[in-house]
């Protein structure tokens, strides 16, 4: 939802969730749920680009999961922010072109989150002998892309960490795609979003 206040545009974000009623019913062993709307905040809109709107959602989700995971309950039972996109089942927008594009971008992001999650699971279940060469290749790619070891060491700790996270995400997606290739006889199934093309090994 967009609001125009004194020529400035603001965006508000909402979510419709199924939440437990906490009302016990002896005749129903499972807990009852009801649709509940939650307010996710309001922020100034930088522009109307679909990519910016999607990034706003991604930043919001990262902040929410970070706050939860840093709480005492989050320490006991941490949550993966990639799961958010997986659980989204629909979007409510108008029929403007930027919103249609936002929906397509969200679908592509959701598919990417699923691939990354599957890659994470495969990486965690693999042996060190399997993972170390893959991780080393990503480290070398990071250093090469920045211009060599001297350039890497000149980066701030925050920038180095950001590039390490990006490399880890890239590796998880690669691992998932490798598994898809192996399980489909060298042919990737058609994927939605940015990886829509079928690829032969």
C-alpha positions as CSV (number, residue, x, y, z in Angstrom):
1,X,0.0,0.0,0.0
2,X,1.3,3.5,-0.9
3,X,0.4,6.7,0.8
4,X,1.1,10.3,-0.4
5,X,1.8,12.7,2.4
6,X,3.0,16.3,1.6
7,X,4.3,15.1,-1.8
8,X,6.3,12.4,-0.2
9,X,5.4,8.7,-0.9
10,X,5.3,6.1,1.9
11,X,4.8,2.4,1.7
12,X,3.1,0.2,4.3
13,X,3.4,-3.5,4.4
14,X,0.9,-6.0,5.8
15,X,0.7,-9.8,6.0
16,X,-2.3,-12.1,6.4
17,X,-1.4,-15.1,8.6
18,X,-3.1,-18.1,10.0
19,X,-2.6,-17.8,13.7
20,X,-3.6,-20.2,16.5
21,X,-6.7,-19.2,18.5
22,X,-5.3,-20.9,21.6
23,X,-8.9,-22.2,22.3
24,X,-8.8,-25.9,23.2
25,X,-11.5,-28.1,21.8
26,X,-11.5,-31.7,23.1
27,X,-13.2,-32.9,19.9
28,X,-10.5,-31.5,17.7
29,X,-6.9,-32.7,18.5
30,X,-5.3,-30.0,16.3
31,X,-5.3,-26.3,17.4
32,X,-7.7,-24.1,15.6
33,X,-6.4,-21.2,13.5
34,X,-7.9,-17.9,12.2
35,X,-6.8,-15.5,9.5
36,X,-5.1,-12.5,11.2
37,X,-3.7,-9.4,9.6
38,X,-0.4,-8.2,10.8
39,X,1.2,-4.7,10.2
40,X,4.8,-5.0,9.1
41,X,5.7,-1.3,9.2
42,X,5.8,1.9,7.1
43,X,8.7,3.5,5.3
44,X,9.5,6.2,2.8
45,X,9.4,5.0,-0.8
46,X,12.7,5.6,-2.6
47,X,11.1,5.1,-6.1
48,X,8.4,3.1,-7.7
49,X,10.7,0.5,-9.3
50,X,9.6,-3.1,-8.8
51,X,13.2,-4.1,-7.9
52,X,13.3,-1.5,-5.1
53,X,9.9,-2.7,-3.7
54,X,11.2,-6.3,-3.6
55,X,14.4,-5.2,-1.9
56,X,12.2,-3.4,0.7
57,X,10.5,-6.7,1.4
58,X,13.7,-8.6,1.6
59,X,15.3,-6.0,4.0
60,X,12.2,-6.1,6.2
61,X,12.2,-9.8,6.4
62,X,15.9,-9.9,7.2
63,X,15.4,-7.4,10.1
64,X,12.4,-9.3,11.5
65,X,14.2,-12.6,11.5
66,X,17.4,-11.0,12.9
67,X,15.4,-9.5,15.8
68,X,13.8,-12.8,16.5
69,X,17.0,-14.9,16.2
70,X,18.8,-12.6,18.7
71,X,16.0,-13.0,21.3
72,X,16.2,-15.7,24.0
73,X,13.6,-17.8,22.1
74,X,15.5,-17.3,18.9
75,X,18.6,-18.7,20.5
76,X,16.7,-21.8,21.5
77,X,14.9,-22.2,18.2
78,X,16.5,-20.1,15.4
79,X,14.5,-19.5,12.2
80,X,15.9,-19.3,8.6
81,X,14.7,-16.1,6.8
82,X,14.7,-18.1,3.6
83,X,11.6,-19.8,4.9
84,X,9.5,-16.7,4.6
85,X,9.3,-16.7,0.8
86,X,8.6,-20.4,0.9
87,X,5.5,-19.8,3.1
88,X,4.1,-16.9,1.0
89,X,1.1,-18.2,-1.0
90,X,-0.2,-15.0,-2.6
91,X,0.1,-11.2,-3.0
92,X,-2.6,-8.5,-2.9
93,X,-1.7,-5.6,-5.2
94,X,-3.4,-3.5,-7.9
95,X,-3.0,-4.1,-11.6
96,X,-0.3,-1.5,-12.3
97,X,2.6,-2.7,-14.4
98,X,5.1,-2.3,-11.6
99,X,3.0,-4.5,-9.4
100,X,2.8,-7.2,-12.0
101,X,6.6,-7.1,-12.4
102,X,6.9,-7.2,-8.6
103,X,4.9,-10.4,-8.5
104,X,7.2,-11.9,-11.1
105,X,10.3,-10.9,-9.2
106,X,8.8,-12.2,-6.0
107,X,8.2,-15.6,-7.7
108,X,11.8,-15.7,-8.9
109,X,13.1,-14.8,-5.5
110,X,10.9,-17.5,-3.9
111,X,12.3,-20.1,-6.3
112,X,15.8,-18.9,-5.5
113,X,15.2,-19.2,-1.7
114,X,14.0,-22.8,-2.2
115,X,17.1,-23.7,-4.2
116,X,19.3,-22.0,-1.6
117,X,17.6,-23.9,1.3
118,X,18.0,-27.2,-0.5
119,X,21.6,-26.4,-1.2
120,X,22.2,-25.6,2.5
121,X,20.7,-28.9,3.5
122,X,22.9,-30.8,1.1
123,X,26.0,-28.8,2.2
124,X,25.4,-29.5,5.8
125,X,24.9,-33.3,5.2
126,X,28.1,-33.6,3.0
127,X,31.5,-34.7,4.3
128,X,34.4,-32.3,4.7
129,X,36.2,-34.0,1.9
130,X,33.3,-32.9,-0.4
131,X,32.7,-29.4,0.9
132,X,36.3,-28.1,1.3
133,X,37.1,-28.0,-2.4
134,X,33.8,-26.3,-3.2
135,X,34.3,-23.7,-0.5
136,X,37.9,-23.1,-1.6
137,X,36.7,-22.5,-5.2
138,X,34.2,-19.8,-3.9
139,X,36.9,-18.2,-1.8
140,X,39.3,-18.0,-4.9
141,X,36.4,-16.6,-7.0
142,X,35.8,-13.9,-4.3
143,X,39.5,-12.9,-4.3
144,X,39.7,-12.9,-8.1
145,X,36.6,-10.8,-8.6
146,X,37.9,-8.1,-6.2
147,X,41.3,-7.9,-8.0
148,X,43.6,-10.2,-5.9
149,X,44.6,-10.8,-2.3
150,X,45.9,-7.2,-1.8
151,X,42.5,-5.8,-2.8
152,X,40.7,-8.3,-0.6
153,X,42.8,-7.4,2.4
154,X,42.1,-3.7,1.8
155,X,38.3,-4.3,2.2
156,X,36.7,-3.5,5.4
157,X,35.7,-6.4,7.6
158,X,32.0,-5.6,6.9
159,X,32.6,-5.7,3.1
160,X,34.5,-9.0,3.4
161,X,31.7,-10.5,5.4
162,X,29.1,-9.4,2.9
163,X,31.1,-11.0,0.0
164,X,31.5,-14.2,2.0
165,X,27.8,-14.4,2.6
166,X,27.1,-13.8,-1.1
167,X,29.6,-16.6,-2.0
168,X,28.0,-19.0,0.4
169,X,24.6,-18.3,-1.0
170,X,26.0,-18.8,-4.5
171,X,27.5,-22.1,-3.5
172,X,24.3,-23.4,-2.0
173,X,22.4,-22.6,-5.3
174,X,25.2,-24.3,-7.3
175,X,25.0,-27.4,-5.1
176,X,21.2,-27.6,-5.5
177,X,21.6,-27.3,-9.3
178,X,24.2,-30.0,-9.3
179,X,21.9,-32.3,-7.4
180,X,19.1,-31.6,-9.9
181,X,21.4,-32.5,-12.8
182,X,22.4,-35.7,-11.2
183,X,18.8,-36.7,-10.4
184,X,17.5,-35.8,-13.9
185,X,20.1,-37.5,-16.0
186,X,22.0,-34.3,-16.8
187,X,18.9,-32.2,-17.7
188,X,17.7,-29.5,-15.4
189,X,13.9,-29.3,-15.1
190,X,12.3,-26.0,-16.3
191,X,12.5,-23.6,-13.3
192,X,10.5,-20.5,-12.8
193,X,12.0,-17.0,-12.6
194,X,15.6,-16.2,-13.5
195,X,16.5,-19.8,-14.1
196,X,13.7,-20.6,-16.5
197,X,15.8,-22.0,-19.3
198,X,16.4,-25.8,-19.3
199,X,20.1,-26.6,-19.3
200,X,21.9,-29.7,-20.4
201,X,24.9,-30.9,-18.5
